[in-house]
Amino acid sequence: MTARRPGGYPGAAITGWGIALPDKIVTNADFAARLDTSDDWIVERTGIKERRFGGTTRALAVEAARAALARSGHEAREIDLLVLSTTTPDQAVPAASSAVHADLGCSGAAFDLNAACAGFVYSLVTALSMLGMGYKRALVIGSDTLSRITDQTDRATAVLFADGAGAIVLEARPDRELLLSYDLGLDGSLASILCCDHGGYITMEGREVFRRAVRASVESAQKVMADAGVKAADIALYVPHQANLRIIDAAVQRLGIDADRTSIVLDHTGNTSSASMAIALNEAAELGRLKDGDIVLLSGFGAGMTWASAVLRWGS
């Protein structure tokens, strides 16, 4: 069994990471050509300049996972746990993770987890808890194809949501302290402000989502920072959910974290839901913005209304 640390969390490390984005780039000009909108209007209200459309949840998950495995130096058969966070499985049954598991050639268990845009942190914490029960290596993937459930004639939502995937490889390491604190939460009474029925499109009460999102993400982030015993100045990288630049700016100001220590990718990815924080974390790692021992804060919110935050100590 994996040794547990004094704080109760299993020792672990992130040893691989990968990103998958579709080839098709959709710019603000593409929307302006057919909707009552403009590049200035979209950028001012969201911070998004372009996003990617295309692919399937399964294919994007597999691509991101293969990149993460390659970086980790492990083969898929060495993975004994796969957790796939998604709100857009390609079919109702079986779980999307079963197809991803087969395509990769993993061993052991696999399951889907749906906590909307907070799903990556939910999945990360879940996988870590299972490492503490004896699993050795886990693939945690966030993959969504939101363009399929977005009304492309609705300017309020069409410009926001996009497709993509991000994956990490987690390894049990008794000598490593990865997770310092976490907070997972849900207020189901707010489910109606951001939702999508089977066969329908995403509906969103934009102003209410904004108000609730800022409060939920800030309060959750403050809680995990206090639990971990760290202050804003200790955070080397803040990885927020990539929904809207205004929400990120409001959170940054309230948390007291400098903007240059924040990972922002939504300008070229849009809102990719479960993949959002995974892509932002992985792009920062790819760009060399993280070094061993750095304190990382992940915090996000999603439909449900879910929220999730975690403080990590980076190191492979």
MARKOLNU-70413 format. One record per residue: residue in three letters; x, y, z of N, C-alpha, C, CB in turn. Coordinates in steps of 0.2 Angstrom, whole numbers, padded with zeros to 4 digits, always signed. Glycine has a CB too. Layout:
// MARKOLNU-70413
ALAXYZXYZXYZXYZ
...
END
This chain:
// MARKOLNU-70413
MET+0004-0006+0000+0000+0000+0000+0004+0006+0000-0005+0000+0006
THR+0002+0012-0003+0005+0018-0003+0005+0021+0004+0002+0023-0008
ALA+0011+0024+0006+0012+0027+0012+0008+0033+0012+0019+0028+0014
ARG+0005+0035+0018+0001+0041+0018+0005+0046+0022-0006+0040+0021
ARG+0004+0053+0020+0008+0058+0024+0004+0060+0030+0009+0064+0019
PRO+0008+0063+0035+0005+0065+0041-0002+0069+0040+0010+0069+0045
GLY-0002+0073+0035-0008+0077+0034-0014+0072+0031-0007+0082+0029
GLY-0013+0066+0030-0018+0062+0027-0018+0061+0020-0025+0064+0030
TYR-0014+0065+0016-0014+0064+0009-0009+0059+0007-0014+0071+0006
PRO-0010+0055+0002-0004+0051-0001+0001+0055-0004-0007+0045-0005
GLY+0007+0052-0003+0013+0055-0007+0012+0054-0014+0019+0053-0004
ALA+0013+0059-0018+0012+0058-0026+0016+0063-0029+0005+0058-0028
ALA+0017+0062-0036+0020+0067-0040+0017+0067-0047+0028+0066-0041
ILE+0016+0073-0050+0014+0073-0057+0020+0072-0062+0011+0080-0059
THR+0020+0067-0065+0026+0065-0069+0026+0066-0077+0028+0058-0068
GLY+0020+0068-0079+0018+0069-0086+0012+0073-0087+0018+0062-0090
TRP+0012+0077-0093+0007+0081-0094+0006+0082-0102+0007+0088-0091
GLY+0000+0083-0104-0001+0083-0111-0007+0087-0113-0001+0077-0114
ILE-0008+0090-0119-0013+0094-0121-0015+0092-0128-0011+0102-0121
ALA-0022+0092-0129-0025+0091-0136-0030+0096-0138-0028+0084-0136
LEU-0029+0100-0143-0033+0105-0146-0035+0103-0153-0030+0112-0145
PRO-0041+0104-0155-0043+0102-0162-0039+0107-0167-0051+0103-0163
ASP-0039+0105-0173-0035+0109-0178-0039+0115-0180-0034+0105-0184
LYS-0046+0115-0180-0050+0121-0183-0050+0126-0178-0057+0118-0184
ILE-0047+0132-0180-0047+0138-0176-0053+0143-0178-0040+0142-0177
VAL-0057+0145-0173-0063+0149-0174-0061+0156-0171-0069+0146-0172
THR-0061+0161-0175-0059+0168-0173-0065+0172-0171-0055+0171-0178
ASN-0064+0177-0168-0070+0182-0166-0073+0185-0173-0068+0187-0162
ALA-0068+0185-0178-0071+0188-0184-0075+0183-0188-0065+0189-0189
ASP-0075+0176-0186-0079+0171-0189-0086+0172-0186-0077+0164-0188
PHE-0087+0174-0180-0093+0175-0177-0096+0182-0179-0093+0175-0169
ALA-0092+0187-0180-0094+0194-0182-0097+0194-0189-0088+0199-0181
ALA-0095+0189-0193-0097+0188-0200-0104+0186-0200-0093+0184-0204
ARG-0107+0183-0195-0114+0180-0195-0118+0181-0189-0113+0172-0196
LEU-0115+0185-0184-0119+0186-0178-0118+0194-0177-0117+0182-0172
ASP-0123+0197-0173-0123+0204-0171-0117+0204-0165-0130+0206-0168
THR-0111+0204-0167-0106+0205-0162-0099+0207-0166-0104+0198-0159
SER-0094+0208-0162-0088+0211-0165-0082+0208-0161-0088+0218-0165
ASP-0076+0208-0164-0070+0206-0160-0069+0210-0154-0064+0207-0164
ASP-0070+0217-0154-0070+0221-0148-0075+0219-0143-0070+0229-0150
TRP-0081+0218-0145-0086+0216-0140-0084+0210-0136-0093+0216-0143
ILE-0082+0205-0140-0081+0198-0137-0074+0199-0132-0079+0193-0142
VAL-0069+0202-0135-0063+0203-0131-0064+0207-0124-0057+0206-0135
GLU-0068+0212-0125-0069+0216-0119-0073+0213-0114-0073+0222-0121
ARG-0078+0208-0116-0082+0205-0111-0080+0198-0109-0089+0204-0114
THR-0075+0195-0113-0073+0188-0111-0066+0187-0111-0076+0184-0116
GLY-0062+0191-0115-0055+0190-0115-0053+0185-0120-0052+0188-0109
ILE-0058+0182-0124-0057+0177-0129-0056+0180-0136-0063+0172-0129
LYS-0050+0178-0139-0049+0180-0146-0050+0174-0151-0042+0182-0146
GLU-0049+0168-0149-0050+0163-0153-0051+0156-0149-0044+0162-0158
ARG-0054+0151-0152-0055+0145-0149-0055+0139-0154-0062+0145-0145
ARG-0055+0133-0152-0054+0127-0156-0061+0123-0156-0048+0123-0154
PHE-0063+0121-0162-0069+0117-0163-0067+0110-0166-0074+0120-0167
GLY-0070+0105-0164-0069+0099-0168-0066+0093-0164-0064+0100-0173
GLY-0066+0087-0167-0064+0081-0163-0070+0078-0159-0058+0082-0159
THR-0068+0073-0156-0073+0069-0151-0070+0070-0144-0074+0062-0153
THR-0074+0069-0139-0071+0069-0132-0066+0063-0132-0077+0068-0127
ARG-0068+0057-0134-0063+0051-0134-0057+0053-0138-0067+0045-0137
ALA-0057+0055-0144-0051+0056-0147-0046+0062-0144-0052+0058-0155
LEU-0049+0067-0142-0045+0072-0138-0042+0070-0132-0049+0078-0137
ALA-0046+0066-0128-0043+0063-0122-0038+0058-0123-0049+0059-0118
VAL-0038+0054-0128-0033+0049-0130-0026+0053-0132-0035+0045-0136
GLU-0027+0058-0136-0021+0062-0139-0018+0066-0133-0024+0068-0144
ALA-0022+0069-0128-0018+0072-0122-0015+0067-0118-0024+0076-0118
ALA-0018+0061-0117-0016+0056-0113-0009+0053-0116-0021+0050-0112
ARG-0009+0052-0122-0003+0049-0125+0003+0054-0124-0004+0048-0133
ALA+0002+0061-0125+0007+0066-0124+0009+0065-0117+0004+0073-0126
ALA+0005+0065-0112+0006+0064-0105+0010+0058-0103+0000+0065-0100
LEU+0008+0053-0106+0012+0046-0105+0019+0047-0108+0008+0040-0108
ALA+0020+0050-0114+0026+0050-0117+0031+0054-0112+0026+0054-0124
ARG+0029+0060-0109+0033+0064-0105+0034+0060-0099+0029+0070-0104
SER+0030+0056-0096+0031+0053-0090+0036+0047-0091+0025+0050-0087
GLY+0037+0044-0097+0041+0039-0098+0038+0032-0097+0047+0039-0094
HIS+0032+0032-0096+0028+0026-0094+0023+0024-0100+0024+0026-0088
GLU+0022+0017-0101+0017+0015-0106+0011+0014-0103+0020+0008-0109
ALA+0006+0014-0107-0001+0014-0105-0003+0008-0100-0006+0014-0111
ARG+0000+0002-0102-0001-0004-0098+0001-0003-0091+0002-0010-0101
GLU+0006+0002-0089+0008+0003-0083+0003+0007-0079+0015+0006-0083
ILE-0002+0010-0082-0007+0014-0079-0013+0009-0076-0010+0019-0083
ASP-0014+0010-0069-0019+0005-0066-0025+0009-0064-0016+0002-0060
LEU-0026+0016-0066-0032+0019-0064-0032+0025-0069-0032+0022-0057
LEU-0038+0026-0072-0040+0031-0077-0046+0035-0075-0040+0029-0084
VAL-0046+0041-0073-0051+0045-0072-0052+0051-0077-0050+0049-0064
LEU-0058+0050-0080-0060+0055-0086-0065+0060-0084-0062+0051-0092
SER-0063+0066-0083-0068+0071-0082-0071+0074-0088-0065+0077-0077
THR-0078+0073-0089-0081+0076-0095-0088+0077-0094-0080+0071-0101
THR-0091+0082-0097-0098+0084-0097-0101+0082-0104-0099+0091-0096
THR-0097+0080-0109-0099+0078-0115-0096+0071-0118-0097+0084-0120
PRO-0099+0066-0115-0097+0059-0117-0100+0058-0124-0099+0054-0112
ASP-0096+0055-0128-0098+0054-0135-0105+0049-0136-0093+0051-0139
GLN-0106+0045-0130-0112+0041-0130-0114+0040-0123-0111+0035-0134
ALA-0121+0039-0122-0123+0038-0115-0120+0032-0112-0131+0037-0116
VAL-0120+0026-0115-0117+0020-0112-0113+0017-0118-0123+0016-0110
PRO-0107+0014-0116-0104+0014-0109-0100+0021-0108-0099+0009-0109
ALA-0097+0021-0102-0093+0028-0100-0088+0029-0106-0090+0027-0093
ALA-0087+0035-0107-0082+0038-0112-0075+0035-0110-0081+0045-0112
SER-0074+0034-0103-0067+0032-0101-0066+0024-0103-0067+0032-0093
SER-0071+0021-0105-0070+0014-0107-0067+0014-0114-0076+0010-0107
ALA-0069+0018-0118-0066+0018-0125-0059+0021-0125-0070+0023-0129
VAL-0058+0026-0120-0051+0029-0120-0046+0024-0117-0051+0035-0115
HIS-0049+0020-0112-0045+0015-0109-0043+0010-0114-0049+0011-0103
ALA-0047+0008-0118-0046+0003-0123-0041+0006-0129-0052+0001-0127
ASP-0042+0012-0131-0038+0015-0136-0031+0015-0134-0040+0022-0138
LEU-0030+0017-0127-0023+0018-0124-0020+0011-0123-0023+0022-0118
GLY-0024+0006-0121-0021+0000-0118-0019+0000-0111-0015-0002-0122
CYS-0023+0004-0107-0022+0004-0100-0024-0003-0096-0026+0010-0097
SER-0021-0003-0090-0024-0009-0086-0028-0006-0080-0018-0013-0083
GLY-0031-0010-0077-0034-0008-0071-0041-0005-0072-0030-0003-0067
ALA-0043+0000-0068-0049+0003-0067-0050+0009-0071-0051+0004-0060
ALA-0056+0011-0073-0057+0017-0077-0065+0019-0075-0056+0017-0084
PHE-0066+0026-0075-0073+0028-0074-0073+0036-0076-0075+0028-0067
ASP-0079+0038-0078-0080+0045-0079-0082+0049-0073-0086+0046-0084
LEU-0081+0055-0073-0083+0060-0067-0086+0066-0070-0077+0061-0062
ASN-0091+0068-0068-0095+0074-0071-0096+0079-0065-0101+0073-0075
ALA-0091+0084-0065-0092+0090-0060-0092+0096-0064-0087+0090-0054
ALA-0093+0096-0071-0093+0101-0075-0086+0105-0075-0098+0107-0074
CYS-0086+0111-0075-0079+0115-0076-0074+0114-0070-0080+0122-0077
ALA-0077+0111-0064-0073+0110-0058-0071+0103-0059-0077+0111-0052
GLY-0072+0099-0064-0071+0092-0064-0064+0090-0064-0074+0089-0070
PHE-0059+0094-0066-0052+0092-0066-0050+0091-0059-0048+0097-0070
VAL-0051+0096-0055-0049+0096-0048-0052+0090-0044-0050+0103-0045
TYR-0059+0090-0045-0062+0084-0043-0059+0077-0044-0070+0084-0045
SER-0057+0077-0051-0054+0070-0053-0047+0069-0050-0054+0070-0061
LEU-0043+0075-0050-0037+0075-0047-0037+0072-0039-0033+0082-0047
VAL-0041+0075-0036-0042+0073-0029-0044+0066-0028-0047+0078-0025
THR-0049+0064-0032-0051+0057-0032-0046+0052-0034-0057+0056-0037
ALA-0042+0054-0039-0037+0049-0041-0031+0049-0035-0033+0052-0047
LEU-0030+0055-0032-0025+0054-0027-0027+0050-0021-0023+0062-0024
SER-0034+0051-0019-0036+0047-0014-0036+0039-0015-0044+0048-0012
MET-0036+0037-0022-0036+0030-0024-0029+0028-0024-0039+0029-0030
LEU-0024+0033-0025-0017+0031-0025-0015+0029-0017-0012+0037-0027
GLY-0019+0032-0013-0018+0031-0006-0021+0024-0004-0021+0036-0002
MET-0025+0021-0008-0028+0015-0007-0024+0009-0010-0035+0014-0009
GLY-0018+0011-0014-0014+0006-0017-0013+0006-0024-0017-0001-0015
TYR-0016+0010-0028-0015+0011-0035-0008+0014-0036-0020+0015-0038
LYS-0005+0013-0041+0002+0015-0042+0003+0021-0047+0007+0010-0045
ARG-0001+0021-0052-0001+0026-0057-0008+0028-0060+0004+0025-0063
ALA-0009+0034-0060-0016+0036-0063-0015+0041-0068-0020+0039-0057
LEU-0020+0040-0073-0021+0045-0078-0027+0049-0077-0021+0042-0086
VAL-0026+0056-0076-0032+0060-0075-0032+0065-0081-0031+0065-0068
ILE-0038+0064-0084-0040+0068-0090-0046+0072-0090-0040+0063-0096
GLY-0045+0078-0092-0051+0082-0093-0052+0083-0101-0050+0089-0090
SER-0058+0081-0103-0059+0082-0110-0066+0084-0112-0057+0075-0114
ASP-0068+0089-0116-0074+0091-0117-0075+0094-0124-0077+0096-0112
THR-0081+0093-0127-0082+0095-0134-0088+0099-0134-0083+0089-0140
LEU-0088+0105-0131-0094+0109-0129-0097+0112-0135-0092+0115-0124
SER-0093+0113-0141-0096+0116-0147-0102+0112-0149-0091+0116-0152
ARG-0102+0105-0147-0108+0101-0149-0114+0103-0146-0106+0094-0148
ILE-0114+0106-0140-0120+0107-0136-0121+0114-0135-0120+0103-0129
THR-0118+0118-0139-0119+0126-0139-0122+0128-0145-0112+0129-0139
ASP-0127+0132-0144-0131+0135-0150-0127+0140-0153-0138+0139-0147
GLN-0125+0139-0159-0120+0143-0163-0123+0149-0166-0117+0139-0168
THR-0130+0150-0164-0133+0156-0166-0134+0161-0161-0140+0155-0170
ASP-0132+0159-0155-0133+0163-0148-0127+0166-0147-0136+0158-0143
ARG-0126+0173-0148-0120+0176-0147-0118+0176-0139-0120+0183-0149
ALA-0122+0175-0135-0121+0175-0128-0117+0169-0126-0127+0176-0123
THR-0118+0164-0129-0114+0157-0127-0110+0155-0133-0119+0152-0126
ALA-0111+0156-0139-0107+0153-0145-0100+0155-0144-0110+0156-0151
VAL-0099+0161-0142-0092+0164-0142-0088+0161-0136-0092+0172-0142
LEU-0091+0158-0131-0088+0156-0125-0085+0149-0125-0092+0157-0119
PHE-0089+0144-0128-0087+0137-0127-0084+0134-0132-0094+0134-0125
ALA-0079+0129-0131-0075+0126-0136-0073+0119-0134-0069+0131-0137
ASP-0068+0117-0138-0066+0110-0137-0059+0109-0135-0068+0106-0143
GLY-0057+0104-0131-0050+0102-0130-0050+0097-0124-0047+0109-0128
ALA-0043+0095-0123-0042+0090-0118-0035+0092-0114-0042+0083-0121
GLY-0035+0090-0108-0028+0090-0105-0028+0084-0100-0028+0097-0100
ALA-0022+0082-0099-0021+0075-0095-0014+0076-0091-0020+0069-0100
ILE-0014+0073-0086-0008+0072-0082-0007+0065-0079-0009+0077-0075
VAL-0001+0063-0078+0000+0056-0075+0002+0057-0068+0006+0053-0079
LEU-0001+0054-0064+0000+0054-0056+0004+0048-0054-0006+0055-0052
GLU+0009+0048-0050+0012+0042-0048+0013+0042-0040+0019+0042-0051
ALA+0011+0037-0037+0012+0036-0030+0020+0037-0028+0009+0030-0027
ARG+0021+0042-0024+0028+0043-0022+0028+0045-0014+0031+0049-0026
PRO+0029+0040-0010+0029+0041-0003+0033+0047+0000+0031+0035+0001
ASP+0039+0049-0004+0043+0054-0002+0041+0061-0005+0050+0052-0005
ARG+0036+0061-0008+0034+0068-0011+0027+0070-0008+0033+0067-0019
GLU+0027+0077-0007+0021+0080-0005+0018+0084-0010+0022+0084+0002
LEU+0013+0081-0014+0010+0085-0019+0004+0089-0017+0007+0080-0025
LEU-0001+0086-0014-0007+0089-0012-0007+0092-0005-0013+0084-0012
LEU-0007+0098-0004-0007+0101+0003-0014+0103+0006-0003+0108+0002
SER-0019+0104+0001-0025+0105+0004-0030+0105-0002-0026+0112+0008
TYR-0037+0104-0001-0042+0104-0006-0048+0106-0003-0042+0097-0010
ASP-0053+0108-0008-0060+0110-0006-0064+0108-0012-0060+0117-0004
LEU-0069+0104-0011-0074+0102-0016-0081+0104-0013-0073+0094-0018
GLY-0085+0107-0017-0091+0109-0015-0097+0109-0021-0091+0116-0012
LEU-0103+0110-0019-0108+0110-0023-0114+0114-0020-0110+0103-0025
ASP-0118+0118-0024-0124+0121-0022-0129+0119-0027-0124+0129-0021
GLY-0133+0113-0026-0137+0111-0031-0143+0115-0032-0140+0104-0029
SER-0145+0120-0028-0150+0125-0029-0149+0129-0035-0152+0129-0022
LEU-0143+0130-0037-0141+0134-0042-0140+0131-0049-0134+0138-0041
ALA-0142+0125-0049-0141+0121-0055-0144+0124-0062-0144+0114-0055
SER-0150+0128-0061-0153+0130-0067-0150+0136-0070-0160+0132-0064
ILE-0145+0139-0067-0142+0145-0070-0137+0144-0075-0138+0149-0064
LEU-0135+0137-0075-0131+0135-0081-0132+0128-0082-0123+0136-0079
CYS-0135+0126-0087-0137+0119-0088-0138+0117-0096-0144+0117-0084
CYS-0139+0111-0097-0140+0108-0104-0144+0102-0103-0134+0107-0108
ASP-0150+0102-0106-0154+0096-0106-0152+0091-0112-0162+0097-0107
HIS-0153+0084-0111-0151+0080-0116-0154+0082-0123-0154+0073-0114
GLY-0150+0082-0128-0153+0084-0135-0153+0092-0136-0159+0081-0136
GLY-0152+0096-0131-0153+0103-0131-0146+0106-0131-0157+0105-0125
TYR-0146+0113-0130-0140+0117-0130-0140+0120-0123-0141+0123-0135
ILE-0134+0122-0121-0132+0126-0115-0136+0132-0114-0124+0127-0115
THR-0139+0133-0108-0142+0139-0107-0139+0142-0101-0150+0138-0105
MET-0138+0149-0100-0134+0152-0095-0137+0159-0093-0127+0152-0097
GLU-0138+0160-0087-0140+0166-0084-0133+0170-0083-0144+0166-0078
GLY-0130+0173-0087-0124+0176-0087-0122+0180-0081-0123+0180-0093
ARG-0126+0185-0079-0124+0189-0074-0124+0185-0067-0130+0195-0073
GLU-0129+0181-0066-0129+0177-0060-0124+0172-0060-0136+0173-0060
VAL-0122+0169-0065-0116+0165-0065-0110+0169-0064-0115+0161-0072
PHE-0109+0175-0066-0103+0179-0065-0103+0180-0057-0103+0185-0069
ARG-0108+0182-0054-0108+0184-0047-0107+0178-0043-0115+0187-0045
ARG-0110+0173-0044-0109+0167-0040-0102+0164-0041-0114+0161-0042
ALA-0100+0164-0047-0093+0161-0049-0087+0164-0045-0092+0161-0056
VAL-0088+0171-0045-0082+0175-0042-0082+0173-0034-0083+0182-0043
ARG-0088+0173-0031-0089+0172-0024-0086+0165-0023-0096+0173-0022
ALA-0089+0160-0026-0087+0153-0025-0080+0152-0026-0091+0148-0029
SER-0077+0154-0031-0070+0152-0033-0065+0156-0028-0068+0154-0040
VAL-0067+0162-0026-0063+0166-0021-0063+0163-0014-0065+0173-0021
GLU-0069+0161-0012-0070+0158-0005-0067+0151-0005-0077+0158-0003
SER-0067+0147-0010-0064+0141-0010-0057+0141-0010-0067+0137-0016
ALA-0054+0146-0014-0047+0147-0014-0044+0149-0008-0045+0152-0020
GLN-0048+0154-0005-0045+0157+0002-0045+0151+0007-0050+0162+0004
LYS-0050+0147+0007-0051+0141+0011-0045+0136+0011-0057+0137+0010
VAL-0043+0134+0004-0037+0130+0004-0031+0133+0005-0037+0127-0003
MET-0030+0139+0004-0024+0143+0006-0023+0143+0013-0024+0150+0003
ALA-0028+0144+0017-0028+0144+0024-0027+0137+0027-0035+0147+0027
ASP-0030+0132+0024-0029+0125+0026-0022+0123+0025-0034+0121+0023
ALA-0019+0126+0019-0012+0124+0018-0007+0128+0021-0011+0124+0010
GLY-0009+0133+0025-0004+0138+0028+0000+0142+0023+0000+0134+0032
VAL-0003+0144+0018+0001+0148+0013-0003+0155+0012+0002+0144+0006
LYS+0001+0160+0010-0002+0166+0008-0001+0168+0001+0002+0172+0012
ALA-0005+0173-0001-0005+0175-0009+0003+0175-0011-0008+0181-0010
ALA+0007+0178-0007+0014+0179-0009+0018+0172-0010+0018+0183-0004
ASP+0015+0167-0007+0018+0160-0008+0016+0157-0014+0016+0156-0002
ILE+0011+0159-0018+0008+0156-0024+0013+0157-0030+0001+0158-0025
ALA+0016+0152-0032+0020+0153-0038+0016+0154-0045+0025+0148-0039
LEU+0011+0150-0045+0006+0150-0050-0001+0149-0048+0008+0144-0055
TYR-0005+0153-0051-0013+0152-0049-0016+0150-0056-0016+0159-0047
VAL-0019+0144-0056-0022+0141-0061-0030+0141-0060-0020+0134-0063
PRO-0033+0147-0063-0041+0147-0062-0044+0144-0068-0043+0154-0062
HIS-0051+0142-0067-0055+0140-0073-0055+0145-0078-0062+0138-0070
GLN-0054+0143-0084-0054+0148-0090-0061+0149-0093-0049+0145-0095
ALA-0065+0153-0089-0071+0154-0092-0072+0161-0094-0076+0154-0086
ASN-0069+0166-0091-0070+0173-0093-0065+0177-0089-0077+0176-0091
LEU-0062+0182-0093-0056+0185-0091-0058+0190-0085-0053+0189-0096
ARG-0064+0193-0085-0067+0197-0080-0068+0193-0074-0074+0200-0082
ILE-0070+0187-0074-0070+0183-0068-0063+0182-0065-0074+0176-0069
ILE-0059+0180-0069-0052+0179-0067-0049+0185-0064-0047+0177-0073
ASP-0050+0191-0067-0047+0197-0065-0050+0199-0058-0048+0203-0069
ALA-0056+0198-0057-0060+0199-0050-0057+0194-0045-0067+0198-0051
ALA-0056+0188-0047-0053+0183-0042-0046+0185-0040-0053+0176-0045
VAL-0042+0187-0045-0035+0189-0044-0034+0195-0039-0031+0191-0051
GLN-0039+0200-0040-0039+0206-0036-0041+0204-0029-0043+0211-0039
ARG-0046+0200-0028-0048+0198-0021-0043+0194-0017-0055+0195-0022
LEU-0040+0189-0021-0035+0185-0018-0028+0188-0017-0034+0179-0022
GLY-0027+0194-0020-0020+0197-0020-0015+0194-0023-0019+0198-0012
ILE-0016+0190-0028-0011+0187-0032-0009+0191-0039-0013+0179-0034
ASP-0003+0192-0040-0001+0196-0046-0003+0192-0052+0006+0197-0046
ALA-0005+0196-0057-0008+0194-0063-0002+0190-0067-0010+0199-0068
ASP+0004+0192-0066+0009+0188-0070+0011+0181-0067+0016+0193-0069
ARG+0008+0180-0061+0008+0173-0058+0002+0169-0059+0010+0173-0051
THR-0002+0171-0064-0008+0168-0066-0008+0165-0073-0014+0173-0066
SER-0010+0158-0074-0010+0155-0080-0016+0156-0084-0008+0147-0079
ILE-0016+0160-0090-0022+0161-0093-0021+0159-0101-0023+0169-0094
VAL-0026+0155-0103-0025+0152-0109-0032+0153-0113-0024+0144-0109
LEU-0037+0156-0110-0043+0156-0113-0043+0161-0119-0048+0159-0108
ASP-0038+0165-0120-0038+0170-0125-0037+0166-0132-0032+0174-0125
HIS-0034+0160-0132-0034+0156-0138-0037+0149-0137-0026+0155-0139
THR-0040+0147-0132-0044+0141-0131-0051+0142-0130-0041+0137-0125
GLY-0053+0147-0127-0060+0148-0125-0061+0144-0119-0065+0146-0130
ASN-0068+0143-0117-0070+0139-0111-0070+0132-0113-0076+0142-0108
THR-0066+0127-0111-0066+0120-0113-0068+0116-0107-0059+0118-0115
SER-0072+0119-0102-0075+0115-0096-0070+0111-0093-0080+0111-0099
SER-0071+0104-0093-0067+0100-0089-0059+0100-0091-0069+0093-0090
ALA-0058+0102-0097-0051+0103-0099-0048+0109-0097-0051+0102-0107
SER-0052+0114-0095-0049+0121-0094-0043+0121-0090-0055+0125-0091
MET-0044+0119-0083-0038+0120-0079-0032+0115-0080-0040+0119-0072
ALA-0034+0109-0083-0029+0105-0085-0024+0108-0091-0032+0098-0088
ILE-0027+0111-0096-0024+0114-0101-0020+0120-0098-0029+0117-0107
ALA-0023+0124-0094-0019+0130-0091-0013+0128-0087-0024+0134-0087
LEU-0014+0122-0083-0008+0120-0079-0003+0117-0084-0011+0115-0074
ASN-0005+0113-0089+0000+0110-0093+0004+0114-0097-0004+0105-0097
GLU+0000+0120-0100+0004+0125-0104+0009+0128-0100-0001+0129-0107
ALA+0007+0130-0094+0012+0133-0089+0018+0129-0088+0009+0135-0083
ALA+0017+0122-0087+0023+0118-0086+0027+0117-0093+0020+0111-0084
GLU+0023+0117-0098+0027+0116-0105+0031+0122-0106+0022+0115-0110
LEU+0029+0128-0104+0033+0134-0105+0038+0135-0100+0028+0140-0105
GLY+0039+0131-0095+0044+0131-0090+0043+0136-0085+0051+0133-0093
ARG+0036+0137-0083+0034+0142-0078+0034+0139-0071+0028+0145-0080
LEU+0035+0132-0071+0035+0129-0064+0042+0126-0063+0030+0124-0064
LYS+0044+0126-0057+0050+0122-0055+0048+0118-0048+0056+0127-0053
ASP+0053+0113-0047+0052+0109-0041+0051+0113-0035+0057+0104-0040
GLY+0046+0112-0031+0044+0115-0025+0039+0121-0025+0051+0118-0022
ASP+0038+0123-0031+0033+0129-0032+0026+0127-0029+0033+0131-0040
ILE+0023+0132-0026+0016+0131-0024+0011+0133-0029+0015+0135-0017
VAL+0007+0129-0031+0002+0130-0036-0005+0130-0033+0002+0125-0042
LEU-0009+0135-0035-0016+0135-0033-0021+0134-0039-0018+0142-0030
LEU-0025+0129-0039-0030+0128-0044-0037+0129-0041-0030+0120-0047
SER-0041+0133-0045-0047+0135-0042-0052+0136-0048-0047+0141-0037
GLY-0058+0133-0047-0063+0133-0052-0070+0132-0050-0061+0129-0058
PHE-0075+0133-0055-0082+0133-0053-0085+0130-0059-0085+0139-0051
GLY-0091+0127-0059-0094+0125-0065-0102+0124-0063-0091+0118-0067
ALA-0105+0121-0069-0112+0120-0068-0114+0115-0062-0115+0117-0075
GLY-0119+0116-0059-0121+0112-0054-0124+0115-0048-0115+0108-0052
MET-0122+0120-0045-0116+0124-0046-0110+0121-0042-0116+0131-0045
THR-0105+0118-0045-0099+0115-0042-0094+0120-0041-0097+0109-0046
TRP-0089+0119-0036-0083+0122-0036-0078+0118-0033-0084+0129-0031
ALA-0071+0119-0034-0066+0115-0032-0059+0119-0032-0065+0109-0037
SER-0056+0118-0027-0049+0121-0027-0044+0116-0024-0049+0128-0022
ALA-0038+0117-0025-0032+0113-0022-0026+0117-0022-0032+0106-0026
VAL-0022+0116-0017-0015+0119-0017-0010+0113-0018-0014+0122-0010
LEU-0006+0113-0022-0001+0108-0024+0006+0111-0023-0002+0105-0031
ARG+0010+0106-0022+0018+0107-0022+0020+0104-0028+0021+0105-0015
TRP+0022+0108-0033+0025+0105-0039+0031+0101-0038+0025+0111-0044
GLY+0032+0096-0042+0038+0092-0042+0037+0086-0045+0041+0092-0035
SER+0041+0084-0050+0041+0077-0053+0046+0072-0051+0041+0078-0061
END
